[in-house]
Amino acid sequence: MKVLVVLAHPRRDSLTGQIADAVADGLSQSGHRTEFADLYREGFDPLLMPEDEPDVGREDKVYSDAVRREMARLDRNEAIILVFPIWWWSFPAMMKGWVDRVWNKDYAYGSRHLGHRKALAIGLSASDAQTYATTGQDVAIETEVVKGVFQYCGIDDAGFIFLHHSTEGESRAADMIREARDIGRTFA
Ligand SMILES: Cc1cc2nc3c(=O)[nH]c(=O)nc-3n(C[C@H](O)[C@H](O)[C@H](O)COP(=O)(O)O)c2cc1C
């Protein structure tokens, strides 16, 4: 399968970046082709401006060049994996803005939907599963991403994986990287 791995983190050598690399590595080991989208390094602008606002009155809006480039990148892949740190129980603004602008009306929802076979979000969290469960933040972010983005846009086979305890040092980081490689290896 051709898989687009989308990374949102200000530092390329962050643990999040290493997790994205490990996922891509695991995917390759299982014979998948990966394409990497590194939103910060590519200078993606996450602000939705008027040229990319959905037009409620028509279904043939032509979006900006930058957005059409992102749409083409999505179109040449069959599956999507988003990798990001959880910030304030949600996406970082960079990833949210990429969705705002690119997963746009009559491309990803509305008169058209995405045809990807599978989508996965991997969120790194400093906290633990118990805290997320107690506060309902696990259901909240899974609902937001899986139902609210992936499935809303037509990708039924969709999931969310938490990688908790992301700030607990080298040994935990090594475990997370191993887990990420397995996630890639067993993705499909
Ligand atoms: C602005 C900001 C908000 C954060 N909010 C959360 C949060 O809501 N829940 C959580 O578990 N961790 C939160 N964290 C911790 C990050 O998830 C953690 O720093 C990250 O997973 C570590 O990975 P990294 O080294 O690749 O950045 C937050 C960190 C930042 C900088």
The ligand as a MOL file (V3000), in Angstrom:
LIG
                    3D

  0  0  0     0  0            999 V3000
M  V30 BEGIN CTAB
M  V30 COUNTS 31 33 0 0 0
M  V30 BEGIN ATOM
M  V30 1 C 1.6260 23.2930 24.2850 0
M  V30 2 C 1.6600 21.9190 24.8830 0
M  V30 3 C 0.4860 21.3410 25.3200 0
M  V30 4 C 0.4980 20.0410 25.8390 0
M  V30 5 N -0.6970 19.4570 26.2080 0
M  V30 6 C -0.6990 18.1690 26.5990 0
M  V30 7 C -1.9340 17.5080 26.8750 0
M  V30 8 O -3.0100 18.0840 26.7550 0
M  V30 9 N -1.8900 16.2180 27.2850 0
M  V30 10 C -0.7160 15.5250 27.4020 0
M  V30 11 O -0.7460 14.3330 27.7430 0
M  V30 12 N 0.4670 16.1160 27.1330 0
M  V30 13 C 0.5000 17.4100 26.7250 0
M  V30 14 N 1.6880 18.0220 26.4060 0
M  V30 15 C 2.9160 17.2250 26.4630 0
M  V30 16 C 3.2980 16.7210 25.0750 0
M  V30 17 O 2.3590 15.7980 24.5800 0
M  V30 18 C 4.6880 16.0960 25.1490 0
M  V30 19 O 5.5670 17.1580 25.4050 0
M  V30 20 C 5.0640 15.3940 23.8810 0
M  V30 21 O 4.3000 14.2580 23.7030 0
M  V30 22 C 6.5320 14.9630 23.9640 0
M  V30 23 O 6.9630 14.5620 22.6780 0
M  V30 24 P 8.0950 15.4190 21.9210 0
M  V30 25 O 9.3570 15.2840 22.7450 0
M  V30 26 O 8.2180 14.7870 20.5820 0
M  V30 27 O 7.6000 16.8350 21.8740 0
M  V30 28 C 1.7090 19.3260 25.9290 0
M  V30 29 C 2.9100 19.9450 25.5070 0
M  V30 30 C 2.8850 21.2070 24.9790 0
M  V30 31 C 4.1790 21.8360 24.5140 0
M  V30 END ATOM
M  V30 BEGIN BOND
M  V30 1 1 1 2
M  V30 2 1 2 3
M  V30 3 2 2 30
M  V30 4 2 3 4
M  V30 5 1 4 5
M  V30 6 1 4 28
M  V30 7 2 5 6
M  V30 8 1 6 7
M  V30 9 1 6 13
M  V30 10 2 7 8
M  V30 11 1 7 9
M  V30 12 1 9 10
M  V30 13 2 10 11
M  V30 14 1 10 12
M  V30 15 2 12 13
M  V30 16 1 13 14
M  V30 17 1 14 15
M  V30 18 1 14 28
M  V30 19 1 15 16
M  V30 20 1 16 17
M  V30 21 1 16 18
M  V30 22 1 18 19
M  V30 23 1 18 20
M  V30 24 1 20 21
M  V30 25 1 20 22
M  V30 26 1 22 23
M  V30 27 1 23 24
M  V30 28 2 24 25
M  V30 29 1 24 26
M  V30 30 1 24 27
M  V30 31 2 28 29
M  V30 32 1 29 30
M  V30 33 1 30 31
M  V30 END BOND
M  V30 END CTAB
M  END
